[in-house]
């Protein structure tokens, strides 16, 4: 899903919206009430689970 989306975007700033649209996710802004399960790092092309 990450690679497909990265190939589709021309401006990396559009990545989050495109990822959610292509793969039927809802975009949720970060807050103290939301825990992050995975990070999609478009600078390094790493996908990882953040440690606390």
Secondary structure, DSSP 8 states (H G I E B T S, - for coil): -HHHHHHH-SSGGGHHHHHHHHHT-------TT-----EEETTTTEEE----
